[in-house]
Amino acid sequence: MDADLVALAEAHGVSTWYEDWRRKRTEVSPESVIGVLGLLGVDASTPPAVRSALADVRRTDQHRLPGTIVLRLGDNRPLSEPGEVTLEDGGARTVEKLENLPLGWHRLRCAGQDITLVVVPDELAEPPETWGWMLQLYTLHSADSWGMGDLGDLRTFVAGSAGAGLILLNPLHAIAPTHPVPASPYSPSSRRFANPLYLRVSDVEAYRRADPELRARVDALRPGPTDDGLIDYDVVWAAKLAALELLWPLAGPVDLDRDPGLTDFARFCALAEQHGPDWRTWPEELRRPDSPAVLAFSSDRIAFHAWVQHLVEDQLAAAREAASGMPVGIVHDLAVGIDPGGADGWLLQDVLAPGVRAGAPPDAFNQLGQDWGLAAWRPDRLVETGYAAYRDMLQRIFRRAGGLRVDHVAGLWRLWWVPPGLGATEGTYVRYDPEAMLGILALEAHRAGAVVIGEDLGTVLPEVTEGLERTNMLGSAVLWFTRDNDGDYRPAAGYPRNALATISTHDLPTAAGFLAGEQVRVRAELGQLAGSVEQEEANWRKDRAELLGLLKAEGLLDDDATAEQTVLAMHRFLARTPCRFVTASLHDVLMESRQPNLPGTYDEYPNWRIPLGPDLAEVITQPLFREVAAILGKNKP
């Protein structure tokens, strides 16, 4: 690659090479680098353009302070001249260096610049040692839920969780209130607000106050079972929206001035109902949230959608209260990105990279790479705007969470960007400032008294795991992946202390599926294998034999063990690890062979639409459910 292009890429945090999942150096093509630089607003399309852009970088005032300074509590930083610090509480002081400042969001005026100053904790409080359940909430069904699991089911599950200390959920981020409803919880319209699909209609205050006739009309909207046995989100949303519209006249007044951010989101919802869920296809005058046409837009639907969000927040708060006796409680899941055409894509467009598709390079389980089609933060714009959008997102989520799992936490350090017109393998990494991204996450978690779990799987730099450990955030230890440097399964005693231990994840084979080789069969049928079927089967048989050998070596498994006994042995193995958190999946204790999501597929596989077999009342009385709870509860109180 041309040396000037390399230098320009380096200056803007764009990688020209990376280590793949085998720790092998992989060069990035010039086409990919040029495409990603373009997403950052840098023209590198020709050699003269590269030289010009590089000259602009070199002319930048090296003495100018960045738009945001992040300082760990107790650290100090000298200033070139005295500055004025305005503290979060309104107090002010003149300083010659930044020191002895309290945690929080402050302002610094120095050298003619207004700068956001964030003081973050060096570490979080040490997490407790406990166990819990991984719950894909939509998969539950009960006598009171409508076509999918809801927040009422969550409260019921908390009550019947057999002494668990935490419940880890799938993302509950907001959708656009239109059809078709996307199935994936990892492609939300907004990460700042919540998904009304999870509302329990009969728990809405207006329903409780309704007369019998109105209640009967609402009850009649409940959808019946689908023909294919899968979850139909469109049917569920149509039913719940119709029910909420019947109840809306009974709602009290909605104060749209109380939370301007919520009102902006509700305005998007109202516009989306008229013009579609993708703001990029709206009339030109509506594509900026601050445009005169948008600000002049008035509709009762704005208040309606704000009310719906209040209902969801009330039920989320009730679920958190139900779990208040747990050491951790409800742990929410933060998706790595958003639908670029959704609410946050519209409202936060000034801090996002237009046209980028976030994803991941190839790895052992996703050999063709991953293109998630998600928008990504522009690191330079985050700095310029004081990380305000990132802060607001975290603060809103932590209001309802005892903990937060950060999906693809390596994205706080670097994220795989795929430029327009290129495939998933043709992207490259763009770097972020981990001191800011991790520090702000720690600050907001500290203020909420919440724990943080980072999903640090796949192609992850060592500094990611080290950063999590330094701040007392937990990493992830998945049975399928936790191996030593020789590639052998690691014994239980060798697992990391600061980690959440699990058998699998939503993107990987379930316990029963792995034992049966389901992941090979399904991926072969769908053309998702990079190698031959024979080779993949051989690899799986080798992995399974090695895992069974490990369980036998630990004294947990006999030669003639059944599949159920093997699954119990897997949980006993995790229970004896030193990991602070251990969670079990309902998919594993119910011996479900189908994994919730098969990366790299869309309609080819029923991703996120497979309900659990038994209903909720049966789930919490299943013998394997109780046995696993006893195993984990004995070792991880």
Phi, psi and omega in degrees: 000144179304136185298322179294321178295320177300314181295319180295317178299315180300319181296332182254013175074026181255125184281139175257354173201163178204164173268129180279187185293345175266007184066032179257134180294130180234124180279143176265140182289149175304324180300318179293316180297315180297318179297318180289320176301322177299324178294338177267009179080020182247121180278114177233027188287337180223158177306316177298323178295321178298314181297321179295315180296323179292323176296322177298320178298317184288338177277350181300136179294108182290345181268352180287135180285151177290166181291341179222135173242128178248126185233130175286146180304129179094344177277169176221160180215124179288153176247151180290337177205160182303146180228166179249121178257125172256115184284163181303326182275004177100345177292157182224152177207148174268133186226149173260341170212158182274108180202159177055039179259145181284161173303144174139187183256112184239176176236141178238128172250114184208136177053040178076008181248145170257120190233139171282127181243118183244122175257121188242155178291149176289329179202160174273167174299149181297126181295153177288169173261119184201180180225167180189196183242139167268125189231116167277096193301323182298338183284344180286156171208144184213180181294340185252352182268160186249087171080351178194164179296147182223184185289337171292319175298323179298316178296320177297318180294320177303314181295329182255021188279008172061040174086015181296152179260349178203155174233116181262119185261163164287164179302139178247032183292160186287147171259168165281141187279049185226176177246148357284151178275123178294140182282327188287128174284355181260011175232060188281162171285324178212137174269353184272339183237175192248163188271114181290351173301335183272003177296141167267107186301319184289351177264357178290135183303321180296326177294319181294330181270352184290154177284164184304323181296316180292320177300319180296321178295320177294312182301326182293345181278348183302127183286150176270184181294149179276159182294325183265000179078004180263164177284130177249097185295328178296317179295317181297315182292320178300318181292314183289324178296316178298320179295316181294324178293326175294325183274342185305320179299340180271354181287151175283182179296146179250122180274104182280352179270345186293323184221089183302326179296318177294320179297321176298317178296317179297325177295319175302314181301317180294319178292322180296325177296329181272323191241359179104163188283347184253106184298340181289346177258001180290165171306144187309320185289351180255002188277354173246128182294344180256013181287154178303323181294322179290315182294333179275349183292128181226134180199144174298339180293335176298311178296322179301311183290329173295318177300316179301318178294323175299321179297315180296317180297322178298317181287328173295319178297322178294321177295319179295320179295322178298331181262012187294338178278353179281151177301327180243305179099215183279124177251118179272165184242127180261113177296154185286339181200192184227162170294121184297339179269001186271194186299311180292328175298326179280310186286330185249021187301336181287345179244013178248157178268108182294130177096347181288150172233106180287149180193214182208149177287171180301146172217187188299322184264345180229078194284349179258013184075174181227130173244102184278348180067024186260149174288160182224148173300142166274118185300323180293323180288327175301314180298315183296327185260013177068025179056029186297317182293321178295316179298314183298319179300312182295317181298320180294319181291317183291345175299331186243011189235137169276347178195168180221125169267128181259108179296137179049059185298339176301340177294347173284341177261311180203152182225141181281113179257131175252118181287160177304138176086355180246160181273174185301327180281353188255021177269193172203171182273142171242131185272145172245174178268104183292333177299323179280309185297314180286321182296317179293321175301316179296319181299311183288327175294318178301314182294331180271354184065034187251157174266160178231133176240126178258130175276094186253053181258168178082214182277095188236131177292148179303327182293342177292306179298321178296320179295321177296315181297318182299325184265007182064029168267148183270143170268194182237133177236103182260133185307318182296333189253343190279100186225164178273185184293341178271359180088005180273149176302136182278138176295161184303319182295342182269002179288154180288151179288310184273075182205158167262118181264131178219161173286315186213191173224177180295340182262003187234168180301142171290171179300310180294322179296318179296315181298330181266355182074025183299325184294328178287314182300312184292315181294327177294316179299327185262006178069034183259009181262137176279330179252192181283157177298319181299318180291320179295320178295320178296319178297318180295315180299322178295314179298316181296316180298319180292321179293315178298323177297320177298313181298324177290319179297331179275001179074027185251354189214138174264164182296328185258027183293143174282171178299318179297318178294326178293319178295320175298321179297322177299317179291323176297323178299311180296325182295333180269359175288160176281001183304138181295319180245140169229131177234147176250147179261140175299329178299325181282317183286344175262006177058038176284128182271342182270129177281150185299326185218138176245098183306145180092357179240160177233276178272347184294334183226144183283060181305134173064014184237009183265111179283160172292151181295295181286155176283173188301320181299325179282324184305311188281001173246002179298137180303317182293325175301312182291322180295316179296319177300319179293320180297309184288321181295331180289324185261336181231080187298000000 
